[in-house]
Amino acid sequence: MDDNLLRIFIAVTAFAVLLQALILVALYLAVRKSTARMEALAEEVKSHALPTMDAVQTFIVETRPKIDVISNNVSESSTLVRNQLARLDTTLTDALDRARLQIIRADELLNRTMDKVEETSEVVHKTVISPLRQINGLMTAISTGLEVFLGQKRRQPKNGRGAEHDEMFI
């Protein structure tokens, strides 16, 4: 029985080894087929992509100096514009400061002029108009006194109309 068991064990082991060999042969064939497909695909990519890559590389080599020139020009232009804007800002700030100063001076001049006009008006009122009113009042008093003294009871109004004319409208 031991011999039979040993033979069965050897047969099962031989069958397992044969099965493993068949699996390894199938894997080898599958990998070989995949490798052939991958190589064909790689050749196709090379044949299509390499000319495109060469064209792109040529384009980049040809346009790089132009792009460098454009980049330098843009950089110089932006620097010039920035400097001009700084100068313009300085000029406008200076002009605004000067205009503000002139407005303040004009305001002060106007205020001083108005003060002088008010002072002059007060001086004229005190020195000319007030004495004229006093003289006018004094003259009116003297003329009224003379009329009363001389006996004239009615005075003619200064507008040239007499009392008779006024009575007509009563």
Phi, psi and omega per residue, in radians:
M1 nan -0.526 3.081
D2 -1.173 -0.584 3.108
D3 -1.206 -0.706 3.132
N4 -1.153 -0.707 3.141
L5 -1.172 -0.636 3.122
L6 -1.209 -0.705 3.111
R7 -1.133 -0.707 -3.142
I8 -1.143 -0.760 3.139
F9 -1.098 -0.745 3.121
I10 -1.132 -0.724 3.138
A11 -1.120 -0.760 -3.138
V12 -1.142 -0.723 3.136
T13 -1.140 -0.737 3.125
A14 -1.098 -0.739 3.124
F15 -1.095 -0.735 -3.141
A16 -1.131 -0.718 3.131
V17 -1.156 -0.737 3.104
L18 -1.100 -0.705 3.112
L19 -1.121 -0.727 3.105
Q20 -1.132 -0.668 3.127
A21 -1.138 -0.725 3.108
L22 -1.115 -0.722 3.121
I23 -1.108 -0.730 3.130
L24 -1.128 -0.682 3.107
V25 -1.138 -0.716 3.130
A26 -1.138 -0.729 3.105
L27 -1.112 -0.718 3.123
Y28 -1.069 -0.787 -3.137
L29 -1.132 -0.706 3.138
A30 -1.145 -0.746 3.132
V31 -1.160 -0.686 3.124
R32 -1.117 -0.743 3.113
K33 -1.129 -0.747 3.109
S34 -1.105 -0.715 3.126
T35 -1.089 -0.729 3.125
A36 -1.111 -0.729 3.104
R37 -1.118 -0.739 -3.133
M38 -1.132 -0.711 3.122
E39 -1.130 -0.703 3.110
A40 -1.133 -0.732 3.114
L41 -1.132 -0.727 3.116
A42 -1.103 -0.723 3.099
E43 -1.113 -0.702 3.117
E44 -1.146 -0.736 3.100
V45 -1.095 -0.760 3.113
K46 -1.060 -0.759 -3.087
S47 -1.204 -0.533 -3.135
H48 -1.636 -0.702 -3.018
A49 -1.433 -0.607 -3.090
L50 -1.104 -0.746 3.081
P51 -1.098 -0.669 3.109
T52 -1.145 -0.731 3.122
M53 -1.137 -0.683 3.089
D54 -1.116 -0.725 3.125
A55 -1.127 -0.732 3.124
V56 -1.134 -0.749 3.141
Q57 -1.127 -0.719 3.109
T58 -1.114 -0.758 3.113
F59 -1.055 -0.765 -3.140
I60 -1.131 -0.744 -3.139
V61 -1.121 -0.689 -3.120
E62 -1.263 -0.666 -3.050
T63 -1.549 -0.231 -3.104
R64 -1.023 -0.814 3.117
P65 -1.079 -0.668 3.123
K66 -1.140 -0.727 3.121
I67 -1.134 -0.679 3.097
D68 -1.100 -0.734 3.130
V69 -1.119 -0.789 3.122
I70 -1.062 -0.770 -3.139
S71 -1.086 -0.753 3.110
N72 -1.122 -0.745 3.135
N73 -1.093 -0.757 3.126
V74 -1.110 -0.706 3.130
S75 -1.118 -0.802 3.124
E76 -1.122 -0.723 3.141
S77 -1.104 -0.750 -3.134
S78 -1.159 -0.602 3.086
T79 -1.152 -0.777 3.112
L80 -1.088 -0.772 3.137
V81 -1.092 -0.741 3.137
R82 -1.080 -0.764 3.121
N83 -1.129 -0.753 3.131
Q84 -1.118 -0.704 3.112
L85 -1.134 -0.647 3.099
A86 -1.137 -0.732 3.110
R87 -1.143 -0.725 3.121
L88 -1.103 -0.726 3.112
D89 -1.082 -0.746 3.118
T90 -1.098 -0.770 -3.134
T91 -1.115 -0.801 -3.141
L92 -1.133 -0.683 3.109
T93 -1.104 -0.757 3.105
D94 -1.096 -0.773 3.137
A95 -1.111 -0.724 3.114
L96 -1.129 -0.702 3.107
D97 -1.103 -0.750 3.130
R98 -1.156 -0.738 3.122
A99 -1.094 -0.725 3.107
R100 -1.056 -0.745 3.120
L101 -1.113 -0.736 3.132
Q102 -1.162 -0.659 3.099
I103 -1.121 -0.723 3.110
I104 -1.106 -0.749 3.109
R105 -1.098 -0.769 3.132
A106 -1.092 -0.699 3.120
D107 -1.109 -0.775 3.115
E108 -1.101 -0.730 3.110
L109 -1.071 -0.777 3.125
L110 -1.104 -0.757 3.112
N111 -1.092 -0.764 3.116
R112 -1.114 -0.711 3.136
T113 -1.109 -0.779 3.124
M114 -1.095 -0.692 3.100
D115 -1.100 -0.737 3.129
K116 -1.142 -0.680 3.113
V117 -1.106 -0.743 3.117
E118 -1.124 -0.758 3.124
E119 -1.101 -0.765 3.136
T120 -1.105 -0.709 3.113
S121 -1.078 -0.752 3.109
E122 -1.123 -0.737 -3.141
V123 -1.126 -0.770 3.111
V124 -1.076 -0.750 3.135
H125 -1.069 -0.797 -3.106
K126 -1.240 -0.697 -3.023
T127 -1.620 -0.410 -3.076
V128 -2.008 -0.981 -3.007
I129 -1.226 -0.793 -3.129
S130 -1.054 -0.845 3.088
P131 -1.116 -0.633 3.106
L132 -1.091 -0.695 3.109
R133 -1.134 -0.724 3.115
Q134 -1.114 -0.764 3.115
I135 -1.114 -0.737 3.120
N136 -1.066 -0.771 3.096
G137 -1.108 -0.713 3.117
L138 -1.127 -0.744 3.113
M139 -1.114 -0.728 3.099
T140 -1.093 -0.732 3.126
A141 -1.118 -0.755 3.130
I142 -1.115 -0.796 -3.121
S143 -1.138 -0.660 3.094
T144 -1.154 -0.727 3.113
G145 -1.101 -0.729 3.122
L146 -1.160 -0.710 3.124
E147 -1.090 -0.780 3.129
V148 -1.146 -0.728 -3.122
F149 -1.160 -0.670 -3.126
L150 -1.474 -0.172 3.033
G151 1.721 0.094 3.091
Q152 -1.447 2.087 -3.066
K153 -1.579 -0.620 -3.118
R154 -1.804 2.483 3.070
R155 -1.870 2.534 3.050
Q156 -1.388 2.324 3.076
P157 -1.131 2.697 -3.080
K158 -1.281 -0.234 -3.097
N159 -1.450 -0.029 3.056
G160 1.648 -0.108 3.132
R161 -1.662 2.495 -3.133
G162 -1.653 3.124 3.141
A163 -1.250 -0.546 -3.135
E164 -1.079 -0.691 -3.126
H165 -1.120 -0.635 3.124
D166 -1.236 -0.579 -3.104
E167 -1.226 -0.395 -3.113
M168 -1.138 -0.479 -3.080
F169 -1.633 0.044 -3.113
I170 -1.410 nan nan
